[in-house]
Amino acid sequence: MIKQSILPFKLKMTEELITSRSGLAIYAEFLRVIGIKRLIEALMPAAGSNRGYSAWGFIEPLMLMLYGGGRHIEDVREIEQDKALRRLVGISRMPSSSTFGDWLRRMALVGIRVVKRVNSWIVQQRLLRDERKGYTLWVDSTLIEAQKREAQMTYRGFKRYHPLLAGLKEMPLLIHWQFRGGSASAGSEAVEFLKQSLKVMPEGKVIKHLSSDSAFYQADVINFCRDTTISFTIVADQDSAVKQAIKAIAERNWQLLRDRKGVMSDREVAETVHCMNKTNIAFRLVVIRWQNPQRDLFEPEPYCYHAIATDLEIDAREVVWEYNSRAQVENYIKELKGGFGMQQMPSGDFKANALWFALGVLVYNTSILQKLYLMPKEWHKKTIHTIRWALIETAGKLVKHGRSLILKLAAAEEKFLLYERMRYRCLEFS
């Protein structure tokens, strides 16, 4: 007899309503509790006919798919084929995957505006529940690889999109973004980007500090910060004026740089005063230097330099520590791209990709809020990959008992109690 398999089990189909993603039902419930469905239905155009799909009929499956780990439009078929999940969340019918792509292209312009408005609203509601009054704004950009016809060539020589994002230091939320082509730079749009970011803040909450890379090293940005009493730490472009200012620092002014814990590094720090042609006033230039590892006859400069423009009235080392904390925003972006499928874009249409990215930001932010509102404190710093593995991807059997639906979880008691606690908090929140 020929051996059919290695392990002693057989495969059979079942007609029972079973889902392998029970956690998506809790996420769908949370989206309703915080008002996402209500806002989308109120702000997006209605379906063209009684047989058409509403905007929520497109957006909800896409959000569930991205939250559940999907990466491409075709992955929405997993939601379509999960009859138990659809029954739990009330999705009676779904568009085809090709129809999703058509909808993204057709509704891109109005969709982007609505999703940004919804995102601003949920961020505001969260900040109003926070006891803090002032926040630090972290601004950074990222590159998204794309082989699409409308993607632009980047400075690295390949096609990518280049979105700009603004997040908060005190809470891992992305409050504003701009989806851009690969060759885009902040340029004259930097001040407008800051203004739009400030508009998201609810009454009584303010941005007290801006931290950014050299894209925002502009006289207009520094003047805007001064006019709005926002302090700043911005990496300075090492143009000829900055290089001259660094060279003018006396050798005796350099001191060894320690981290916050007092551990010595291989770097030194010093400071000087600098002024750009169009800035209203001079500002501090905190400079870090370290030995040039590639020094030779063709590169005689003994040091490498990194300069930070700031108006903070604190020790130069504290300026460095403050700026270095900005690296945390890269973890936000890493979670957005790697955790929620924003590493690639699905379409050849720029505006459709911009709407896809906007939905990705909305899923990212709602996932943060779900952790903060529904989950125990020890879950707040877990990544979406861990949450999927430990919580979302839980098998459940859907049973109808009278007029009630019962989801029987194949889970340990600890996980079952966590599900109950999350649903109870949803009810409290509503």
C-alpha positions in Angstrom: 0.0 0.0 0.0 1.4 3.4 -1.1 1.7 5.9 1.8 -0.5 8.9 1.2 0.8 11.3 3.8 3.4 11.8 6.6 1.2 12.6 9.6 -1.8 10.3 10.4 -4.8 12.6 9.5 -7.1 13.1 6.6 -8.6 16.2 5.0 -12.3 16.8 4.6 -14.5 19.8 3.8 -17.1 21.1 6.3 -20.2 23.2 5.8 -20.1 24.5 9.4 -19.6 28.2 9.9 -16.1 28.4 11.2 -13.7 31.4 11.1 -10.0 31.5 11.7 -10.0 35.2 12.4 -12.4 35.7 15.3 -10.5 38.9 16.4 -11.6 40.7 13.2 -15.2 40.6 14.6 -14.0 42.6 17.7 -12.2 45.1 15.4 -15.4 45.5 13.2 -17.4 46.1 16.4 -14.9 48.7 17.6 -15.1 50.6 14.2 -18.8 50.9 14.8 -18.4 52.0 18.4 -16.0 54.8 17.7 -18.3 56.1 14.9 -16.3 55.2 11.7 -19.3 53.6 10.0 -21.6 56.4 10.8 -19.1 59.1 9.6 -18.4 57.2 6.4 -22.0 56.8 5.6 -22.7 60.4 6.4 -19.8 61.9 4.4 -19.4 59.7 1.4 -21.9 59.8 -1.6 -24.7 57.2 -1.5 -24.8 54.2 -3.9 -26.0 55.0 -7.4 -28.9 52.5 -7.2 -30.6 50.1 -4.7 -28.4 47.3 -6.0 -25.2 49.2 -5.7 -22.7 49.0 -2.9 -22.4 51.8 -0.4 -19.0 53.4 0.4 -19.0 51.5 3.7 -19.6 48.3 1.7 -16.1 48.9 0.1 -14.3 50.4 3.0 -15.2 47.9 5.8 -13.9 44.8 3.9 -10.7 46.7 2.9 -10.1 47.8 6.5 -10.8 44.2 7.9 -8.4 42.8 5.2 -5.6 45.3 6.0 -6.0 44.8 9.8 -6.0 41.0 9.3 -2.8 41.0 7.4 -3.8 41.3 3.7 -1.4 43.1 1.3 -3.2 43.3 -2.0 -6.8 44.0 -3.3 -7.1 40.3 -4.2 -6.6 39.4 -0.5 -10.1 40.8 0.2 -11.4 37.4 -1.2 -10.4 35.9 2.2 -13.0 38.2 3.8 -15.5 37.2 1.1 -14.9 33.5 1.7 -15.1 33.7 5.5 -18.9 33.2 5.8 -18.8 33.0 9.6 -17.0 36.4 9.9 -19.3 38.0 7.4 -22.3 36.8 9.3 -20.8 38.1 12.6 -20.2 41.6 11.3 -23.2 41.8 9.0 -21.6 41.7 5.6 -24.3 40.0 3.5 -22.7 40.6 0.1 -19.4 41.9 -1.2 -18.1 43.4 -4.5 -15.6 41.5 -6.5 -11.9 42.3 -6.2 -11.8 44.0 -9.6 -14.8 46.2 -8.4 -12.7 47.3 -5.4 -10.0 48.6 -7.7 -12.5 50.4 -9.9 -14.1 52.0 -6.8 -10.6 53.2 -5.5 -10.0 54.9 -8.9 -13.5 56.4 -9.2 -13.9 57.6 -5.6 -10.3 58.7 -5.0 -10.7 62.4 -4.7 -13.7 62.5 -2.4 -12.5 59.4 -0.6 -9.2 61.0 0.4 -10.9 64.1 1.8 -13.4 62.0 3.7 -10.9 59.6 5.2 -8.7 62.5 6.3 -11.7 64.1 7.9 -12.6 60.8 9.7 -9.0 60.3 10.8 -8.9 63.9 12.2 -12.1 63.3 14.1 -11.0 60.1 15.8 -7.6 61.6 16.7 -9.3 64.6 18.2 -11.6 62.4 20.3 -8.6 60.5 21.6 -6.7 63.7 22.5 -9.7 65.2 24.3 -9.6 62.1 26.6 -5.8 62.7 27.3 -4.8 64.8 30.3 -1.9 66.4 28.5 -2.2 69.8 26.9 1.0 70.1 24.8 2.5 67.7 22.3 5.6 67.2 20.2 5.1 66.9 16.4 7.4 64.5 14.7 7.6 64.9 10.9 9.2 62.3 8.6 8.9 60.9 5.1 9.2 57.4 3.8 9.7 55.7 0.4 7.2 53.2 -1.0 8.5 51.1 -3.9 6.2 50.9 -6.9 6.5 49.7 -10.5 3.5 51.7 -11.5 3.3 53.9 -14.5 2.6 57.1 -12.5 5.2 56.5 -9.8 8.1 58.9 -10.1 11.9 58.3 -10.0 13.4 59.0 -6.6 16.9 60.4 -5.8 18.0 56.8 -5.4 17.3 56.0 -9.0 14.2 53.8 -8.8 10.4 54.3 -8.9 8.7 55.0 -5.6 6.1 57.1 -3.9 7.4 59.5 -1.2 4.6 60.3 1.4 5.2 62.8 4.2 3.8 62.0 7.7 3.2 63.8 11.0 2.9 61.9 14.2 2.9 62.7 17.9 5.7 61.8 20.4 3.3 61.4 23.3 0.9 59.0 21.5 1.7 56.8 18.5 -0.9 58.4 16.3 -0.4 59.8 12.7 -2.4 63.0 12.7 -1.7 64.2 9.1 0.0 63.0 5.9 0.6 63.9 2.3 0.9 61.3 -0.4 3.5 62.4 -2.9 5.4 61.3 -5.9 9.0 59.9 -5.6 10.7 63.1 -6.6 8.8 65.3 -4.2 10.4 67.3 -1.4 8.8 69.4 1.3 9.8 72.7 -0.4 7.3 75.5 -0.2 4.6 73.0 1.0 6.3 72.6 4.4 4.6 75.4 6.1 1.2 74.5 4.7 1.8 70.9 5.9 2.5 72.2 9.4 -0.7 74.4 9.3 -2.8 71.4 8.3 -1.3 69.3 11.1 -2.1 72.0 13.6 -5.7 72.1 12.5 -6.1 68.5 13.6 -5.5 69.4 17.2 -8.7 69.9 19.2 -9.4 73.0 21.2 -7.3 73.2 24.3 -4.5 71.0 22.8 -1.5 72.5 21.2 1.7 71.5 19.4 4.5 72.9 21.6 7.5 71.5 19.7 8.5 70.4 16.2 11.1 67.8 15.4 12.0 67.1 11.8 14.8 66.1 9.4 16.5 68.5 7.0 13.5 68.6 4.7 12.0 71.3 7.0 15.3 73.2 7.4 13.8 76.3 5.8 13.6 79.9 6.8 9.8 79.9 6.3 9.4 77.0 8.7 11.6 78.5 11.4 9.8 81.8 11.1 6.5 80.0 11.3 7.6 78.3 14.5 8.7 81.5 16.0 5.4 83.2 15.1 3.3 80.4 16.6 5.6 79.9 19.7 6.5 76.4 18.7 10.0 75.4 19.6 11.9 73.3 17.1 14.8 70.8 16.6 15.5 70.5 12.9 18.5 68.9 11.2 20.4 71.6 9.4 21.6 71.3 5.8 25.3 71.5 5.7 25.6 74.3 3.2 28.6 76.5 3.0 27.3 78.9 5.7 26.7 76.0 8.1 30.1 74.5 7.4 31.7 77.9 8.1 29.8 78.2 11.3 31.0 74.7 12.4 34.6 75.5 11.4 34.5 78.6 13.6 33.8 76.6 16.8 36.8 76.7 19.0 38.4 73.4 19.9 38.1 74.0 23.6 34.3 74.2 23.3 33.9 70.5 22.2 32.9 68.2 25.0 32.3 64.5 25.2 28.7 63.4 24.5 27.0 61.1 27.0 23.5 59.5 26.6 20.6 60.1 29.1 22.0 57.3 31.3 25.4 58.8 31.5 27.1 56.3 29.2 29.9 57.8 27.2 29.8 57.7 23.4 32.5 58.2 20.8 31.1 61.6 19.8 31.5 65.2 20.9 29.1 68.1 21.0 29.4 71.8 20.8 27.2 74.7 19.7 27.3 78.1 17.9 24.8 80.7 16.8 23.5 80.8 13.2 21.1 82.8 11.0 19.7 82.0 7.6 19.2 84.8 5.0 15.4 85.0 5.5 15.0 84.1 9.2 13.8 86.8 11.4 16.2 86.0 14.2 19.3 83.9 14.9 19.0 80.4 16.4 21.3 77.8 18.1 23.2 75.3 16.0 24.1 72.3 18.1 26.8 70.3 16.3 27.9 66.6 16.9 31.2 65.4 15.5 33.0 62.0 15.4 36.1 60.7 13.8 35.9 60.3 10.0 36.3 56.5 9.4 37.2 57.1 5.7 39.8 59.7 6.1 42.6 59.5 3.4 44.5 61.7 1.0 41.3 62.5 -0.9 39.2 63.1 2.2 41.4 65.1 4.5 38.6 66.2 6.8 39.2 64.5 10.2 35.6 64.6 11.4 32.1 64.0 10.3 29.4 66.4 11.5 25.7 66.5 12.2 24.1 69.8 13.0 20.7 70.5 14.7 19.0 73.9 14.4 17.0 74.7 17.6 15.6 77.4 19.8 15.4 75.2 22.9 17.0 76.8 25.9 18.4 73.6 27.3 21.9 72.1 27.5 23.3 71.1 24.1 23.4 67.4 25.1 19.7 67.6 26.0 19.0 69.0 22.6 20.7 65.9 21.1 18.7 63.6 23.3 15.5 65.4 22.4 16.2 65.1 18.7 17.3 61.5 18.9 14.0 60.5 20.4 12.5 61.4 17.0 13.8 58.1 15.7 10.7 56.6 17.4 8.5 57.9 14.5 10.3 55.4 12.3 8.7 52.7 14.3 5.3 54.2 13.5 6.1 54.2 9.8 7.5 50.7 10.1 4.2 49.5 11.6 2.2 51.3 9.0 4.2 49.8 6.1 5.2 46.4 7.3 2.2 45.8 9.6 -0.6 47.2 7.4 0.5 46.5 3.9 1.6 50.0 2.9 4.9 48.8 1.5 3.4 48.5 -2.0 0.6 50.2 -3.8 -2.1 48.3 -5.7 -2.9 50.5 -8.7 -1.3 52.3 -11.6 -3.4 55.3 -10.7 -1.8 57.9 -8.4 -5.1 59.0 -6.8 -6.3 55.5 -6.2 -3.0 54.7 -4.4 -3.4 57.9 -2.4 -6.8 56.6 -1.2 -5.4 53.2 -0.4 -2.6 54.8 1.6 -5.2 57.0 3.5 -7.2 53.8 4.4 -3.9 52.3 5.6 -3.3 55.3 7.9 -6.9 55.0 9.2 -6.5 51.3 9.9 -3.2 52.0 11.7 -4.7 54.7 13.9 -7.8 52.6 14.7 -5.5 49.7 15.7 -3.7 52.1 18.1 -7.0 53.3 19.6 -8.3 49.7 19.9 -5.2 48.8 22.0 -5.6 52.0 24.2 -9.3 51.6 24.7 -10.0 47.9 24.8 -6.8 46.0 25.7 -4.8 45.7 28.9 -1.9 48.0 29.4 0.6 45.2 28.7 -0.8 44.9 25.2 -0.3 48.6 24.3 3.2 48.3 22.9 2.6 45.0 21.0 2.9 45.2 17.2 0.1 44.2 15.0 2.1 41.1 14.0 2.0 39.9 17.6 -1.6 40.8 18.1 -2.6 38.9 15.0 -0.6 35.8 16.1 -1.8 36.0 19.8 -5.4 37.3 19.4 -6.9 37.9 16.0 -6.1 34.5 14.4 -8.3 32.6 16.8 -10.6 29.9 15.5 -14.3 30.2 16.3 -17.4 28.3 15.4 -20.6 30.3 14.8 -23.7 28.7 16.2 -27.3 30.0 16.0 -29.3 29.4 19.1 -32.9 30.7 18.8 -32.5 34.3 17.6 -28.9 34.6 19.0 -25.6 34.1 17.3 -22.9 32.4 19.5 -19.2 32.4 18.6 -17.5 29.5 20.3 -13.8 30.2 20.6 -11.2 27.5 20.4 -9.0 29.3 22.9 -7.6 29.0 26.4 -9.5 30.6 29.3 -7.1 33.6 29.5 -7.7 34.5 25.8 -11.4 33.9 26.1 -11.6 36.3 29.1 -9.6 38.9 27.1 -12.2 38.7 24.3 -15.0 39.1 26.8 -13.2 42.1 28.4 -12.8 43.8 25.0 -16.4 43.4 24.1 -17.5 44.7 27.5 -15.3 47.8 27.0 -16.8 48.3 23.6 -20.2 48.3 25.2 -19.0 50.8 27.9 -17.5 53.0 25.3 -20.6 53.1 23.2 
